[in-house]
Amino acid sequence: MKTPAEFDEIRPYEPEEVQQVLKELIEDRQFSHIIKGAAPWLPKGIRNGILRLACIGVKTPLDFQKRFMLPAMNYLIHKCTTKCTFGGHPLPDKEGRYTYISNHRDIVLDSAILDVKLFKGGYPTTVEIAIGDNLLIYPWIKKLVRLNKAFTVRRGLSPRELLQSSMLMSRYMHFAVNEKRENIWIAQREGRAKDSNDRTQESVLKMLTLGGEGSPLERLKHMHIIPMAISYEYDPCDYLKAKEFQQKRDNAGFKKSKQDDLDNMKIGIWGQKGQVHYECAPCINEWLDELADLPKAEFFTEVARRMDKAIHQSYKLYPGNYVAAHLLRGGYEEKFTAKEKQTFLDYLESRIQKIDIENKDVEFLRERILTMYANPVFNYEEACK
């Protein structure tokens, strides 16, 4: 289906655009430098020739994912995790299209690992993803993510511009799910919860109701939302998040640079994660009608609360999570062995040592990292009451 022109600035590439964009990528000097790192012994002409051959027959973004991203993700999962599992509520039928809303661990991998699951499960398509334009700092990055079925979220807008942008994005998402017949993944909030206290922002749900037709409840039902929990045994960016906490504590005006964002993205992708687990909760359409009589303000609050409960109940908790909870609040000794405790303590100290910052506050940094690993335990317990 041809995508309406109003979405041209934010949508993924259309099939007729793919081959031209691939040609532009191969000829891009910065992208060529990145590719050189994968095969530095090959002359540029031969390397580009191999890429051109590999691109033959790639006619759609889904073709691009199957040809390039699936092998890359299988390699990355093998290299950067000890195990990658999926569980919980069975995924929906293969003919439906859904909006997966999850806690946020990595802007690239959150959706990419889900794509692998959908590929291996025999589903006919993957997910389109929302990605902030603050991360698209080079033209080749923007081209690459649009080839990988990303649509763009504009950042740093005035209130009026933000409303217009949100309305456009919402209309596109309704179009993608219900007419284009694509799945979507978005995070439950803007940016990562740096302390892992994962909460769904009501503004995300309200944005979804700016498009479509009918009442807010009906518009959410049209998106077929599935809450999903992502659990990492180890967060590669934990020490960077702790560093940022101190930087913001010591300097109220501190802001990361675009290069910081890019460095965080690189470490998040290639850093060691230990075990990774994805778990889907039932589609919220199963209970949305129970909220039909709530006032509008209370409606969004209750939807967010129930989604949070579903996500928190779906966490997979690792020994390190319980060790962190024990060190902050005591208890939980039955959840880990002495060896597992020492392993996590050694890991914790190694992360603190990686933090290079002026006036380094070791105790503050240690508490911040412990909180990141303990909050999933506290949220899980609260959700299961």
FENTA-V969684 format. One record per backbone hydrogen bond with DSSP energy under -0.5 kcal/mol. NH is the residue of the N-H (numbers start at 0). CO is the residue of the C=O. E is the energy in kcal/mol with one decimal. If there is no record, write none. Layout:
nh | co | e
NH | CO | E
NH | CO | E
This chain:
nh | co | e
6 | 3 | -1.7
7 | 4 | -2.0
9 | 6 | -1.4
10 | 6 | -2.3
12 | 145 | -1.3
16 | 13 | -1.9
17 | 13 | -0.8
17 | 14 | -0.9
18 | 14 | -0.5
20 | 16 | -2.1
21 | 17 | -2.4
22 | 18 | -2.0
23 | 19 | -2.2
24 | 20 | -2.5
25 | 21 | -2.3
26 | 22 | -1.5
27 | 23 | -0.7
27 | 24 | -1.1
31 | 27 | -2.5
32 | 28 | -1.8
33 | 29 | -1.7
34 | 30 | -2.5
35 | 31 | -2.0
36 | 32 | -0.9
36 | 33 | -0.9
37 | 34 | -1.6
38 | 34 | -0.9
38 | 35 | -0.6
41 | 38 | -1.7
46 | 42 | -2.6
47 | 43 | -2.9
48 | 44 | -1.9
49 | 45 | -2.4
50 | 46 | -2.0
51 | 47 | -2.4
52 | 48 | -2.1
53 | 49 | -2.3
54 | 50 | -1.5
55 | 51 | -0.5
55 | 52 | -1.1
57 | 54 | -2.1
58 | 56 | -1.0
63 | 59 | -2.1
64 | 60 | -2.2
65 | 61 | -2.4
66 | 62 | -2.8
67 | 63 | -2.7
68 | 63 | -1.1
69 | 64 | -3.0
71 | 67 | -1.6
72 | 68 | -2.9
73 | 69 | -2.5
74 | 70 | -2.1
75 | 71 | -2.5
76 | 72 | -3.0
77 | 73 | -1.9
78 | 74 | -2.4
79 | 75 | -3.1
80 | 76 | -1.3
81 | 273 | -1.9
82 | 273 | -0.9
84 | 275 | -2.6
86 | 277 | -2.1
88 | 279 | -1.5
95 | 92 | -1.0
98 | 222 | -0.7
98 | 223 | -1.7
99 | 97 | -0.6
99 | 183 | -3.3
100 | 98 | -0.6
100 | 225 | -2.1
101 | 99 | -0.5
101 | 185 | -1.4
102 | 227 | -1.1
104 | 102 | -0.6
109 | 105 | -2.2
111 | 107 | -1.5
112 | 108 | -2.7
113 | 109 | -0.8
114 | 110 | -2.4
115 | 111 | -1.6
116 | 112 | -1.9
117 | 113 | -2.3
118 | 114 | -2.9
119 | 115 | -2.8
120 | 116 | -1.7
121 | 118 | -1.6
122 | 117 | -2.4
127 | 182 | -2.7
128 | 148 | -1.9
129 | 184 | -1.3
130 | 128 | -0.5
130 | 150 | -2.1
132 | 152 | -2.7
134 | 131 | -1.6
135 | 132 | -0.8
136 | 134 | -1.5
140 | 137 | -0.6
141 | 137 | -1.8
142 | 138 | -2.3
143 | 139 | -2.3
144 | 140 | -2.5
145 | 141 | -1.8
146 | 142 | -1.9
147 | 143 | -1.2
148 | 145 | -1.1
149 | 144 | -1.7
150 | 128 | -3.3
151 | 9 | -1.8
152 | 130 | -2.6
153 | 151 | -0.5
161 | 157 | -3.1
162 | 158 | -2.0
163 | 159 | -2.0
164 | 160 | -2.7
165 | 161 | -2.6
166 | 162 | -2.3
167 | 163 | -2.1
168 | 164 | -2.5
169 | 165 | -2.5
170 | 166 | -2.4
171 | 167 | -2.3
172 | 168 | -2.5
173 | 169 | -2.3
174 | 170 | -2.2
175 | 171 | -3.0
176 | 172 | -2.2
177 | 173 | -2.4
178 | 174 | -2.3
179 | 174 | -2.9
181 | 175 | -3.0
182 | 125 | -0.9
183 | 97 | -2.4
184 | 127 | -2.8
185 | 99 | -2.3
187 | 101 | -2.3
190 | 188 | -0.6
193 | 191 | -1.2
195 | 192 | -2.5
197 | 195 | -1.4
200 | 187 | -2.6
203 | 200 | -1.1
204 | 200 | -1.2
205 | 201 | -2.8
206 | 202 | -2.2
207 | 203 | -1.5
208 | 204 | -0.7
208 | 205 | -1.0
209 | 206 | -1.7
218 | 214 | -2.6
219 | 215 | -2.0
220 | 216 | -2.2
221 | 217 | -1.9
222 | 218 | -0.6
222 | 219 | -1.1
223 | 219 | -0.5
223 | 220 | -1.3
225 | 98 | -2.8
226 | 224 | -0.5
226 | 281 | -0.6
227 | 100 | -2.2
228 | 278 | -2.8
230 | 276 | -2.8
232 | 272 | -0.8
232 | 274 | -2.6
233 | 272 | -2.1
235 | 233 | -0.7
237 | 234 | -2.1
240 | 236 | -2.4
241 | 237 | -2.2
242 | 238 | -2.2
243 | 239 | -2.2
244 | 240 | -2.2
245 | 241 | -1.9
246 | 242 | -2.5
247 | 243 | -2.5
248 | 244 | -2.0
249 | 245 | -2.8
250 | 246 | -1.5
253 | 250 | -2.3
260 | 256 | -1.9
261 | 257 | -2.1
262 | 258 | -2.7
263 | 259 | -2.7
264 | 260 | -2.2
265 | 261 | -2.2
266 | 262 | -2.4
267 | 263 | -2.6
268 | 264 | -1.9
269 | 265 | -2.4
270 | 266 | -2.1
272 | 79 | -2.6
275 | 82 | -2.6
276 | 230 | -2.3
277 | 84 | -2.4
278 | 228 | -2.0
279 | 86 | -1.2
280 | 226 | -2.8
283 | 224 | -2.6
285 | 282 | -1.8
286 | 283 | -1.8
287 | 283 | -1.6
289 | 286 | -1.5
290 | 287 | -2.3
291 | 288 | -1.5
293 | 290 | -1.7
298 | 294 | -2.5
299 | 295 | -1.7
300 | 296 | -1.4
301 | 297 | -2.5
302 | 298 | -2.4
303 | 299 | -2.4
304 | 300 | -2.1
305 | 301 | -2.5
306 | 302 | -2.4
307 | 303 | -2.5
308 | 304 | -2.2
309 | 305 | -2.2
310 | 306 | -2.5
311 | 307 | -3.2
312 | 308 | -2.4
313 | 309 | -0.7
313 | 310 | -0.7
314 | 311 | -1.2
316 | 314 | -0.5
320 | 317 | -0.9
321 | 317 | -1.4
322 | 318 | -2.5
323 | 319 | -2.4
324 | 320 | -2.1
325 | 321 | -2.5
326 | 322 | -2.5
327 | 323 | -1.5
328 | 324 | -2.7
329 | 324 | -0.5
329 | 325 | -2.1
334 | 331 | -2.3
335 | 332 | -1.1
340 | 336 | -2.3
341 | 337 | -2.2
342 | 338 | -2.3
343 | 339 | -2.0
344 | 340 | -2.4
345 | 341 | -2.6
346 | 342 | -2.0
347 | 343 | -2.9
348 | 344 | -2.3
349 | 345 | -2.0
350 | 346 | -1.9
351 | 347 | -2.1
352 | 348 | -2.0
353 | 349 | -0.8
353 | 350 | -0.6
354 | 350 | -0.5
354 | 351 | -1.2
355 | 353 | -0.6
356 | 354 | -0.7
359 | 356 | -0.7
361 | 359 | -0.9
364 | 360 | -2.6
365 | 361 | -2.7
366 | 362 | -2.3
367 | 363 | -2.1
368 | 364 | -2.2
369 | 365 | -2.6
370 | 366 | -2.3
371 | 367 | -1.8
372 | 368 | -1.6
373 | 369 | -2.0
374 | 370 | -2.4
376 | 373 | -0.9
377 | 373 | -1.9
378 | 374 | -2.9
379 | 375 | -2.3
380 | 376 | -2.4
381 | 377 | -2.0
382 | 378 | -2.4
383 | 379 | -1.7
384 | 381 | -0.9
